[in-house]
């Protein structure tokens, strides 16, 4: 049986089919701050974002969402907006009447699975009426007991859960849908997307796919980890729209995502000039136009091969250009650093703590970027530990599924510290929270 490859439309943007990969990002402003959010949206549009997501925590934010959309359209900004909804079907229904696309995890609409299904059908009816696109977005660690009781917290569970909601869309003759299965663990993320693609092909309907590594962190590690995961699935023909989630100014995400989109349309090519294989080790030579381009190229060139265990080691040589256009040699120390970061991103070897950090959004009630840097600085000496720094208690605890320890913002300058999935300290003042986290990790190791 041949599969029908579907497309989705959000405003004037087509997702899927023969359309170019759509680059998107998400505001980290508070939605109630209309002025700041509009300003950030314009910066994102100017940087190349073709879809912009805005968090909508509840019905109180619906008037602000309407005001943001009105202000942008008055300013001549036609970029489609995506409302990001957690838990509240009523908020999702209200947002579907305003913006071009709504992102939901339908399983979180209600603790009772049958009631969640009923509310999802109500939501689809409104989306049909208003021509609103939908992203069914499931994340590792926030699947809900209904599916994890059957399949565990696994890539298979993620794909099975997505297929249930997609089947409901098929039954309702509603196909303006994009689907995503995101994880901070690149192995989990890649396996989930592979399983989902196979299941959709077997069903006969292949929906457009949104691809991303969630809570990737920042700096070099965030870029390498994102490129490893996203490039692996794009190289297999999976993926129609992408977001690179960095704990930075969201505008910084867009050039990385644009590079990935261009690379897999063959509009940009790797700066790799030579590679030799010795057993299961690759020795790669680059002539990169910049340091960042080197990071992106090597992540895409070797990430999939390391994830799939075709290789065990990679070393690097050659040059990259500095900001003045002068060549800089890749010495042994830098080669070792790049190899360590790449192997860590591929979950092959851990040379430092593994950090999971969300990019922040309108639900974040503290300086997430500052807190993340403080946690990294104080815990860099610790090995073989996974530490999550999350912006809020709405989806933070669920989405740090792989973490040994979690630092989660409560709001009001307070933090909850988790050991695994259990909170061990609540209402810790921000000024003390990093100290308490380090004390708990070190005490646990004695």
C-alpha positions in Angstrom: 0.0 0.0 0.0 1.4 3.4 -1.0 1.5 6.1 1.6 -0.1 9.5 1.2 2.3 12.3 2.1 0.3 15.1 3.6 0.9 18.8 3.9 -0.2 21.4 6.6 -0.8 25.1 6.1 -0.4 27.8 8.7 -1.2 31.2 7.3 0.8 31.6 4.2 3.4 28.9 5.1 3.1 25.3 3.8 4.7 22.6 5.8 5.6 19.3 4.1 5.3 18.0 0.6 7.9 19.6 -1.7 8.1 22.8 0.4 11.4 23.9 1.9 12.1 22.9 5.5 10.4 25.6 7.6 12.6 27.3 10.2 10.8 28.3 13.4 11.6 29.6 16.9 9.7 30.5 20.1 9.4 33.7 22.2 10.9 33.7 25.7 9.0 36.9 26.7 6.0 37.0 29.0 2.9 37.0 26.8 1.3 39.6 29.0 4.1 42.0 27.9 2.7 42.7 24.5 5.3 45.4 23.6 8.3 43.2 24.4 6.8 40.2 22.7 5.9 42.1 19.5 9.5 43.5 19.4 11.0 40.1 19.8 8.7 38.7 17.1 9.9 41.3 14.7 13.5 40.5 15.5 12.8 36.8 14.8 11.1 37.6 11.5 14.0 39.7 10.4 16.4 36.9 11.4 14.6 34.4 9.1 12.0 32.7 11.3 9.0 31.6 9.2 6.9 30.5 12.2 6.9 32.0 15.6 5.6 30.2 18.7 4.2 32.1 21.8 3.3 30.4 25.1 -0.3 30.8 26.3 -0.4 29.6 29.9 -4.1 30.1 30.3 -7.3 31.9 29.3 -6.0 35.1 31.0 -3.4 35.4 28.2 -5.9 35.1 25.3 -6.5 38.9 25.1 -2.7 39.5 25.1 -2.3 36.9 22.3 -5.0 38.7 20.3 -3.2 42.1 20.9 0.2 40.6 19.8 -1.3 39.3 16.6 -3.1 42.5 15.9 0.0 44.6 16.5 2.1 42.5 14.3 -0.3 42.5 11.4 -0.7 46.3 11.7 3.1 46.5 11.5 3.1 44.5 8.3 4.5 41.3 9.9 2.6 38.4 8.4 4.7 35.6 9.9 2.2 32.9 11.2 1.9 32.6 15.0 1.7 29.3 16.9 0.1 29.2 20.3 1.9 26.8 22.7 -0.7 25.3 25.1 -0.3 22.9 28.0 -3.1 21.1 29.8 -6.0 23.5 29.1 -8.3 22.5 26.2 -10.3 25.6 26.7 -7.2 27.8 26.2 -6.3 25.7 23.1 -9.9 26.3 21.7 -9.7 30.0 22.4 -6.3 30.3 20.8 -7.4 28.4 17.7 -9.7 31.3 16.9 -6.9 33.8 16.9 -3.6 32.3 15.5 -2.7 30.2 12.5 -1.5 27.2 14.4 -1.8 25.6 17.9 0.7 23.3 19.5 -0.8 20.8 22.1 -0.1 17.5 23.8 -3.7 16.2 23.7 -3.0 13.6 26.4 -2.5 16.4 28.9 -6.0 17.8 28.3 -7.4 15.6 31.1 -6.1 13.0 33.6 -8.9 10.7 32.4 -7.8 9.5 29.0 -11.3 9.2 27.6 -12.1 12.8 28.6 -8.9 13.9 27.0 -10.0 12.3 23.8 -13.4 14.0 24.0 -11.8 17.4 24.5 -9.4 16.8 21.6 -12.4 16.3 19.3 -13.9 19.6 20.5 -10.6 21.3 19.8 -10.4 19.8 16.3 -13.9 21.0 15.5 -12.9 24.6 16.2 -9.7 24.2 14.1 -11.7 23.0 11.2 -14.0 26.0 11.5 -11.2 28.5 11.6 -8.7 26.8 9.3 -6.2 26.5 12.1 -3.2 24.1 11.8 -2.4 21.8 14.7 0.9 20.4 16.1 0.4 17.3 18.1 3.6 17.6 20.1 4.7 14.9 22.5 7.8 15.1 24.6 9.8 12.3 26.3 8.9 12.3 29.9 5.5 14.0 29.6 3.5 11.2 28.0 1.1 10.5 30.8 0.3 7.3 32.7 -2.1 5.9 30.1 0.6 5.2 27.6 3.6 4.7 29.9 1.7 2.0 31.8 1.5 0.1 28.5 4.9 0.8 26.9 7.1 2.5 29.5 8.7 5.9 29.0 10.3 4.8 25.7 10.6 5.8 22.1 7.9 3.2 21.3 5.6 4.8 23.8 6.1 8.2 22.2 5.4 6.9 18.7 2.3 4.9 19.8 0.9 7.9 21.6 1.3 10.1 18.6 -0.4 7.6 16.4 -3.5 7.4 18.6 -4.0 11.2 18.2 -3.2 11.1 14.5 -5.7 8.3 14.0 -8.4 10.5 15.6 -7.5 13.3 13.1 -7.8 10.8 10.2 -11.2 9.7 11.6 -12.4 13.3 11.7 -11.1 14.0 8.2 -8.8 16.6 9.6 -5.3 16.6 8.0 -4.0 20.1 8.7 -1.6 18.5 11.3 2.1 18.4 12.1 3.5 15.9 14.6 6.6 16.0 16.8 8.3 13.7 19.3 11.0 15.6 21.0 13.5 14.5 23.6 16.7 15.9 25.2 18.3 12.5 24.7 19.4 12.2 21.1 19.2 8.4 21.0 15.6 8.5 22.3 14.7 11.3 20.0 16.1 9.7 16.8 14.6 6.3 17.6 11.2 7.8 18.3 11.1 9.6 15.0 12.2 6.5 13.1 9.4 4.5 14.7 6.8 7.2 14.0 7.8 7.5 10.4 7.5 3.7 9.9 4.1 3.6 11.7 2.7 6.5 9.6 3.9 4.8 6.4 2.2 1.5 7.5 -1.0 3.5 8.2 -0.9 5.1 4.8 -0.8 8.7 5.9 2.5 10.4 6.5 1.9 13.7 8.3 4.4 16.5 8.2 7.0 16.3 11.0 8.4 18.9 13.3 11.9 17.9 14.4 14.0 19.2 17.4 16.1 18.2 20.3 14.4 19.7 23.3 16.3 21.3 26.2 19.6 21.1 24.3 21.3 23.7 26.5 23.5 26.5 25.1 26.8 27.4 23.6 28.9 24.8 21.8 27.2 21.8 23.4 23.7 23.1 22.6 24.6 23.5 19.0 26.4 20.2 18.6 23.6 18.3 20.4 20.9 19.9 18.3 22.7 19.3 15.0 23.5 15.6 15.9 19.8 14.8 16.5 18.1 17.0 13.9 20.6 16.2 11.1 20.3 12.4 11.7 16.6 12.4 11.0 16.7 15.0 8.2 19.3 12.8 6.5 16.8 10.0 6.4 14.1 12.2 4.8 12.2 12.8 8.1 11.4 16.4 8.9 9.5 19.3 7.4 9.9 22.0 10.0 12.6 22.4 12.6 13.4 24.3 15.8 16.8 24.5 17.5 16.1 25.0 21.2 18.9 27.0 22.9 19.0 28.5 26.3 20.0 31.8 24.8 18.3 34.7 23.0 16.0 32.8 20.7 17.2 34.8 17.7 20.5 32.9 18.1 18.5 29.7 17.2 17.6 30.8 13.8 21.0 30.7 12.0 21.6 27.2 13.2 18.2 26.0 12.1 18.7 27.8 8.7 22.0 26.0 8.3 20.3 22.6 8.8 17.5 23.5 6.5 19.9 24.6 3.8 22.2 21.7 4.2 19.5 19.2 3.6 18.3 21.1 0.5 21.9 21.0 -0.7 22.2 24.7 -0.6 25.2 24.6 1.7 27.9 22.0 1.9 30.3 20.7 4.6 33.7 22.2 5.0 35.1 18.7 5.4 38.0 18.3 3.0 39.2 14.8 3.8 38.5 11.9 6.0 40.4 8.7 6.7 39.2 5.7 8.6 41.4 3.6 10.9 39.4 0.7 12.3 36.4 2.4 13.9 38.0 5.8 14.3 37.7 8.6 11.7 40.3 11.3 11.2 38.6 14.4 9.7 40.2 17.4 8.0 38.3 20.7 7.8 38.7 24.1 6.2 35.8 25.9 7.9 34.8 29.5 7.2 34.2 30.0 11.0 34.4 28.3 14.3 30.6 27.9 14.6 30.4 26.5 11.1 33.0 23.9 12.1 30.9 22.8 15.0 27.8 22.5 12.8 29.6 20.7 10.0 31.3 18.1 12.1 28.1 17.4 14.1 26.2 16.7 10.9 29.1 14.8 9.2 29.6 12.3 12.1 26.7 12.5 14.5 24.6 9.9 12.7 27.5 7.5 12.3 28.3 7.8 16.0 24.7 7.4 17.1 24.3 4.3 15.0 27.7 3.0 16.2 29.3 2.8 12.8 32.2 4.7 14.4 33.5 4.9 18.0 35.9 7.8 17.8 36.6 10.9 15.7 39.6 13.3 15.7 39.8 16.6 13.9 42.5 18.6 12.1 42.7 21.4 9.6 41.6 25.0 10.1 38.8 27.4 10.7 38.7 31.2 10.2 38.5 33.6 13.1 36.3 36.8 13.1 39.0 38.6 11.1 39.1 35.9 8.4 42.5 34.6 9.5 43.0 30.8 9.6 43.3 29.1 13.0 44.7 25.6 13.3 42.8 22.9 15.0 45.3 21.8 17.6 45.2 18.6 19.7 43.5 20.3 22.6 40.7 21.7 20.5 40.4 18.4 18.6 40.0 16.5 21.9 37.4 19.0 23.1 35.4 18.7 19.9 35.6 14.9 20.1 34.5 14.9 23.7 31.5 17.2 23.0 30.4 15.2 20.0 30.6 11.8 21.7 28.7 13.3 24.7 26.0 14.6 22.4 25.7 11.1 20.8 25.5 9.5 24.3 28.6 7.5 23.6 30.9 8.9 26.3 30.4 11.4 29.1 33.4 13.5 30.0 31.4 16.1 32.0 27.9 16.4 33.5 25.1 16.1 31.0 23.0 19.2 31.1 19.3 19.4 30.1 18.1 23.0 29.9 15.0 24.4 28.4 15.2 27.5 26.2 12.7 29.4 28.3 9.3 30.9 27.4 6.6 33.1 28.7 6.1 30.6 31.6 9.6 31.2 32.9 9.6 33.3 36.1 13.3 33.8 36.7 16.6 34.5 34.8 17.0 31.0 33.3 20.1 31.8 31.3 21.9 33.2 34.3 20.8 30.3 36.5 22.0 27.7 33.9 25.4 29.3 33.7 25.7 29.3 37.5 24.7 25.6 37.7 27.2 24.7 35.0 30.0 26.6 36.7 29.5 25.0 40.1 29.0 21.5 38.8 31.5 21.2 36.0 33.8 19.1 38.2 31.1 16.4 38.7 31.1 13.4 36.3 28.5 10.8 35.3 25.5 12.9 36.4 22.6 14.4 34.4 21.4 17.8 35.7 18.3 19.6 34.4 17.7 23.3 34.7 14.1 24.0 33.8 12.2 27.2 33.5 8.9 26.3 35.2 6.9 23.7 37.0 4.3 23.4 34.2 6.2 20.9 32.0 9.7 21.0 33.5 9.5 18.1 35.9 8.0 15.8 33.2 10.4 16.8 30.5 13.6 16.2 32.5 13.0 12.5 32.2 16.6 11.6 32.0 17.9 13.8 34.8 19.4 12.6 38.0 18.9 16.1 39.5 16.6 19.0 38.6 16.6 22.7 39.3 13.1 24.0 38.5 11.8 27.5 38.8 8.7 28.0 40.9 8.3 31.8 40.4 8.5 34.4 43.1 12.3 33.9 43.2 12.0 30.4 44.5 13.3 27.0 43.1 12.4 23.4 43.7 15.2 20.9 43.6 14.5 17.4 42.4 16.3 14.1 42.8 15.1 12.1 39.8 11.4 12.7 39.6 10.9 13.5 43.3 11.1 17.0 44.7 13.5 17.0 47.7 13.7 20.7 48.5 10.9 23.2 47.8 10.7 27.0 47.9 14.5 27.5 48.0 15.5 31.1 47.4 17.2 31.6 44.1 20.2 33.1 45.9 20.7 29.8 47.7 19.5 27.2 45.2 22.7 26.5 43.4 24.5 25.9 46.7 21.8 23.6 47.9 21.9 21.6 44.6 25.6 21.1 44.8 25.5 20.1 48.5 22.8 17.5 47.7 24.7 16.0 44.8 28.0 15.8 46.7 26.3 14.4 49.8 24.6 11.7 47.7 28.0 10.6 46.4 29.6 10.1 49.8 
